[in-house]
Amino acid sequence: MRASYKLAGPIALGLVLLDQATKLWIQNHMVLYTTRPVIPDFFNIVYVLNRGAAFGFLNRSDIAWQTYFFFAATALAVMIIVHLLRMARDDDKLLVMGLGSILGGAIGNLIDRIKTGQVVDFLDFYWKSYHWPAFNVADIAIFLGSLALLVAFYRMRRPASGR
């Protein structure tokens, strides 16, 4: 088995388990569309459902095709990630960890979509009346994995010093 799979696989699995555990806790301990303040004027735990993607993109109840669109997009993303992992150099740990994080986040949100057609979001950061859209552990994994990929790709483009 490739070293990239050995590193990315446990990262993805750990993130899927953490994501699903936190969502299950929210579903079992909160009522849908309720809020629990944690840090006043900054952070709440909420229980909301999102039919769309990041930042509420396509989060509309009057259309049904977005669920199928996100199934297809996630399946394509997983295939691309597996291909990139197969092509990755064994010593490019940041790239592999980033791909593992994105894979774990994508699968975590896909599990929600398969179960209910919607994603559980519960982290609500805000300042005064400005709220960042609610998100979850899978979204954090995708975001951080994307940052890791950007840094890894930037490193690939930079010429080695001393040349």
Stockholm file with secondary structure:
# STOCKHOLM 1.0

chainA/1-163         MRASYKLAGPIALGLVLLDQATKLWIQNHMVLYTTRPVIPDFFNIVYVLNRGAAFGFLNRSDIAWQTYFFFAATALAVMIIVHLLRMARDDDKLLVMGLGSILGGAIGNLIDRIKTGQVVDFLDFYWKSYHWPAFNVADIAIFLGSLALLVAFYRMRRPASGR
#=GR chainA/1-163 SS CCHHHHHHHHHHHHHHHHHHHHHHHHHHHSCTTCEEEEETTTEEEEEEEESSCGGGTTCCTTCCHHHHHHHHHHHHHHHHHHHHHHHSCTTCHHHHHHHHHHHHHHHHHHHHHHHHSSEEEEEEEEETTEECCCBCHHHHHHHHHHHHHHHHHHHHHSCCTTC
#=GC SS_cons         CCHHHHHHHHHHHHHHHHHHHHHHHHHHHSCTTCEEEEETTTEEEEEEEESSCGGGTTCCTTCCHHHHHHHHHHHHHHHHHHHHHHHSCTTCHHHHHHHHHHHHHHHHHHHHHHHHSSEEEEEEEEETTEECCCBCHHHHHHHHHHHHHHHHHHHHHSCCTTC
//
